[in-house]
Amino acid sequence: MKKVSILGVLTGAVVDIVSSVLLGIPFAIYAISKVDFSHTPNTQMQTAIMAAMKGNMPLYLTQIALGLACSVLGGYIAAVIAKRAGMLNGGLSSFLCVSLGIFSMASGKETHPFFIQLLILLASPACGVLGGFLRMKQKPDVSISQ
């Protein structure tokens, strides 16, 4: 347990989520601009916006890639703050993303197909580990075995 930095993991997790939301705002605005509000019932707005996002495959893939890049950033930040066991702390920094993903799946609010949900759930910790690894490679006095 001495290898885990609670502050590093929590900060990395918050950086991951906040940066994902902030970088996702332009995509959401674009998707909203494609919805015809005059012919869409209020109960179907969210579904229509998600359909607009998923209907544009380059936009959709870019949004997923940016979310994963934010997980790398969160892992990197966790490793910087932890100053030890960078890959471990980086991987743990994805706990908020994984928790939110599981909650979305369990509540039925997840709109991705199941295999995409599963890939994202697995990729988020892997990207956090990558962020921790990149930090360790940058700082030569920290060994990979930590």
N, C-alpha and C positions, 0 to 999 in steps of 0.2 A: 504494500500500500504506500510505501515511502516514495515510490516512483511516480505515483499519480499526483498531479497538482490540481487540486479542486479549482483554484482560481484560474489556472490555465485552461482547463477543460470547459468551465462555465463561460469564460470570455471567448474562447474559440467557438463555442456553440452559439453564443449570441451574435458574434461576427458573422457566422455562417448564415443564420436565419435573417438577420437584418440586411446583410448585403444581398441575399437572394431576393428579398422583398423589394428593396430599392432598385435593383437592376431589373426586376420583373415589371416594374411600373410602366415603362414605355411599351412593353409588349401588351400589357393589359389595356392601355389607352388605345393602342392600335386595334386590338380585337374589339373593343367597345365601339370604335369608330366604324366598324364593319357591320354592326348590328342595326337593323331597322327597328328602332324603338316604337314607331307608330303602328307597326303590325305585329309586335311581339307582346304577348300577355305578360303582366308583371311576374307571374309565377314561373315563367319560362325564360326570364332574363339571364340568369346564371348559366342555364343550359345553352342558350344561344351564344353567349360570350365564349364559353368553352368550345363550342362547335366552331366558332370563328377562329379561335386559336389553333385548334387541331386540324382545321381545314387547310391551313397554310403550313405545309410540312417543314420548309426551311425555318420559319418562325418558331414552330414547335420544337424542332431539334436544337435550335439555337438557345431557346429558353431552358431546355433540359441541360445543355452543355454549360450554360452560365450558372445554373444551380449547382452542378457538380464542381465547377471551378470555384464557387463560393465555399464548398466543402473543403477544397484544397487550401483555400485562404484561411478558413477557420482552423484547420489542422496545423497550418504553419504558425498562426498566432498562438495557438495552444502550446506548441513546442517552444516558441520564443519565450513565453511567460514561464513555462515549466522549468526550462533550463536543464531538463533531464528527461530521459526516456521519451524522446520526441515522437517516435512512431506510435507509442502507446497513448500518449496524451493527445496526439493528433487524431488517432482513430476514435478515442473516447469523445472527442469534441463533436462528433456527429450524432450524439445521443438525442439531441432535440429533433433533428431531422428524422431520425429513425422512429422516435416516439410519435411525432406528428404523423408520419406515414402510416404507422400501425393504427393509430387512432382513426385516421381517415378511412383506412380499409375496414376497420371494425364497425365504424358508424355508417358505412355505406356512402360516404361523401366523396370517396376517391373516384375520379373520373377516368383514370388511365386503365387500360386493359390490365388484367392480373399479372401477366408476364412482365409488363413494363413496370408495374408497381414493385414487383420482386427485384427486378434489375436495379431500380433506383435505390431500394432499401439496402441492397448489397453494395452498390457503387458508392454510396455516401460514406460509409466507414472506410472503404478502400481509398477514396479521395482524401479523407482526413489523414490516413496513414501516409499517403503520398506527400501531403503538406508537411507532416512531421519529418519525413525522410528528406525532403528538400531543405528544410531548416538544418537538419543534421549534416547534410552534405556541404552546406554553406559555412557552417561553423566547424572547423577541423578538430577542435579539442573535445568534441563530443563523439563518443564511439557509437557505432550502429548497434552494438550488442546491448545497449542500455534499453 
